[in-house]
Amino acid sequence: MNHDPTLPATNTGSTRTPAVDGGCASRLRADQIQLAYDDQIVIDRLDVTIPDGQITAIVGPNACGKSTLLRAMARLLKPMAGQIILDGKQIHSLGTREVARRLGLLPQAPIAPDGILVIDLVARGRTPHQTVFRQWSTNDEQAVRNALEVTDTLDLAERRVDEISGGQRQRVWIAMALAQETELLLLDEPTTFLDISHQLDVLGLIHDLNRERGRTIVAVLHDLNLASRYAHHIIMLRNGAIVEAGHPSDVITDRSVHDVFGLRCAVIDDPISHTPLVIPADNRTHRTNQQTQ
């Protein structure tokens, strides 16, 4: 597979006011949602629109609500107020199996059963399609094989998940999500704990899934430069609110990075992908200068 992204060049000097692109076509959106754990409100009255057929990256500092938002959009966390809309219906009005046929989720740091084979784990992605009257079929067999081929894991099929590398394991988890054959795919920090080579490998796979198969993908990412390179649309959160949303060149600016992450930086044109590239300043020098003023 060719994992070289071919995203359009960006204007790194542009800025704009926060927006949510409410006019774009979308099968998945959130309307005025309030999300909380126990009595602790994490997100309050948030509107989010996920553009169809694009890669959307959700970025922001730790504990700003990124994974919480993704969990809500996957129907794992019910809003205290507002609603998540999937294909024109409130997601909580749909059954679990029905949602799983439309939307795939790769959670953060998933755990595989001890000793399970790669092919058996990927086959679990077909669970939403199984019923009392519809058992395993040749269609299921083909879906699993296709998922293994697309993720370049077919040669790992008979190996145990716990004996392959971290990068290979992450590709297998993505294969399981692909075996569901959903057009929407949500990924919670898919590059966590991977070295830079495997991060690029996984994000290249995501890029190919979007470009060649038309998948709509939402991923929580920590690396702003990788988010800029691989995403068409970025949502930047701070304290549970959207600060910026839109094209990477509009969202990733020296001002937004400073306002959201407290990081002084320069944002330049990436010479390879022509997307925003964040070059951090030395924050220690900045803090020292502030203390002496």
N, C-alpha and C positions, 0 to 999 in steps of 0.2 A: 504493500500500500504506500501511496505517496502521502506523507504526513507534513508536507510543506504548505503552510497556510497561504492563501492568496486573497487576503482581505484588502479592501480598497485603502489607498493612502489616506492619511488623516491630516487635519490642520491642527497642529498642537498648540497654536496660539489662540484658538477660539475659546470663548466662554459663553455661558448662557445661564438663565435662571433655572432653578430646578423644575423638572417636568416629568410626567409619567407616560407620555405618549399615549394618552387615552384614546386617540382616534385610530390607532392601528388595529388590524384584524387580530383577534385573539380567541383561542379556545379556552384559555385559562386566565383568570383574573381574580383579584381580591378587591372587595368594595367595603371601605370604611371598617376594616377589621380591627378588633382589639384582642390581643393575645396575652395570656398570663399563665404563670405557674403558681398555683395556690392563690394568694392574694397579691403577688408581685406582678404588676403589669409590665410587660416587656415591649409590646408594640401597641400603639394607641391610635385608632382611627386612620389606618393606612390604606391607600389605594395603590394597587399594583396591576399593571397590564403586562402580560408576557407575549411578545410578538411571535406570531406563528412562523415556523420555518426558519428560525434564527437560533443562535446560541446566545443565551443571556447569562451573564456572570453577576452574582451578588457579592459585593465586596464591602469591607468595613472593618473597624477594629474589633478585637475580641469582646464578646458579650454585648454586641450591639443589636442582636436579634436576627442574624443571618440564618442560622439553622432553625430557629423558631419559626421564621417565615416559611422556610421550605417545608417543615413538618406540617404546618397548617395547610399549605397548598397541596400536600400529599394526603390530606384527610387523616393525619395522625394526631392532630391537635385541633380541637373544636374552638372556634372563636367565641369569646364572651359576648361580642357584639359584631355586627357586620356579617359578611358572607363571602365564601369562596365559590366562584362560578366556574363550572367545567361544562363545556358544550351547552351553554345556555341554561344549565340547571344548578341549583345549590348542591355542592358536592356532598353534603351530609344527607341529602335526600336520596342519593344513590347508594346501592348496596356495595359492600366491600369488594366483592368479586367483580361487579360492574366497573368500579373505579379502576381496579387492577387490570382490566382489559383495555383501558384507555390510557392509563398513566403508569409508567414504571418508576420505581424509586430505588436508588442505591444509597443506603444510609451511611452515616459516618462510622468508620471502623467496624464493618460487619464481621460477625464471627461465624465460621463454618463449623458444622458438626465434626467431631473427631473422626478422622479416618475416611471422610467422604471423598469419593472420586470426583474429579473435575466434571465429567459428563453427568454425574448424578446431581451435582449442585446446579449446573446449568439447566438440567431438566426440571428443576423445581420452579423455574420461570413459567412453565406451562400449567402450573396449578390452577390459575384463574380460569383456564379453559376446560378443566375437568369437572364433570358432573356425574351424578348417579347414572345418567343415561348416555353419557359421553365419556368413555374411558380413553386410554392412550391409543393414538392412531398414527398412521403414516404422516399426517400433517404435523403432529407433535414432533415426530422423529426428524422431519425435515426442518422444522423451526429450530430445533436444538443444533442440528448440523450447520445450518446457515449462521447461527449466532457464533458458533465456534470458528467457522471459516472467516467471518467478518472481523473477529477480534484476534485472528492469527493464533488461536489456542487449540486447534484441532489435534495437533501433535501431542497436546497435554491431556487429552481426554481420559486416558486410563491411569493417569497419575493422581496421587492423593493431593488434595488442596494444601495440606499442611507441609508438604515437602517441596513446593515450588517457591520461586522468589516473590518478593513483595510486588514488583511490577507485573509479573505474570498473574499473581493472585488478583490484582485489581482488574486486569483485563478479563479474568474469568468471572468476577462479579458483574462486570459490565455485560458479559455474554449472557449471564443469567437474566439480567434486566431486558436485554434484547430479545431473549427467547419468549418474553411475554408478547412481543410483536405489538407494542404500543407506539403511537406516533409522538407521544410526550414522554420525556425522560428527565427526571430530577436527580441530581447528583450532589450529595453533601460532602464537600471537601474530598474529591476523588484523588487528589495528589498528595494528601497528607501522608507523612512518613516515607515518601519516595524520594530518591535522589534525583538530581536535575535531569539526568538522561531518561529515567522512567517517567518523570513528570511530563516531559515533552512527548514521550511515547503515548501516554494515556490521553493527553490533550490533542495530539495528532489524530488519534483514533476518534475522539469526540468530533473533531473537525471533519473527518471523513464521513462519519455517520450523518452529519448535517448536510454536507455538500453533495454526497452521492446518494443518500437515502431519504433526504428531506426531513430528518427528525428535528423536532423542536426540543431544545435542550436547555435546561436551567441548572447552573452549577454554582455552588458556593466555593469561592476561591480566595486565598490569602495573598497571592502574588499579583500585584497590580500590573506588572509588566506582562505576565503570562495572560492575565485577563484581557489586557488591551490587545494582545496579539491574536488571541483565539476567539474572542467574543465579538458579536456584531452590536450587542446592546449591553450596557452595564448599569446596574442599580447600585448606588453607593449609599449605605446606611450609616447613621450615627445615632446612638441612643434610641433605637427603634423607629427612627423617622428617615424618610428619603431626603438626602441632601442634593443629589443629582441623579438623573436617569437619562440615558440616551446613548448616542454613538460614543465610542471610547475617546475620540478626539475632543468631544464636548465635555465629557465627565472627568477625565484624568488630566488635571491641570495643576500647576504648582500651588494655586490658591486652594483648590478643593482638597488636595493631599494635606496641606498644612492645616486647614480648618477641621478636617475629619480625623487625621492621624497625629496632628501636632508635629508634623515633620517638615522641616525646611528642605526644599529640593529644587532641582531644575527638571523640567519636563522637555525632552528633546525628541526628535524624530529617530525612531529605531532604524538604523541603516539597512537592516535585513528585511523587516516586515513593513516598514514605514507606518508604524503605529506608535502611540505615545510610549516613551521610555523614561521612567522615573530614575533620576540620579540623586540620591540622598546627599544632603550636606552633613557636616559633622555637628550633630545636635549637642555634643558635649561643649564645643566651642561656643555655640549659641547660648547655652545655659550659663556658661561662665561669664560671657559678656553681659547677660542680663543681670547677673548677681553683682557685677562690679559697677553697674550704672546707678 
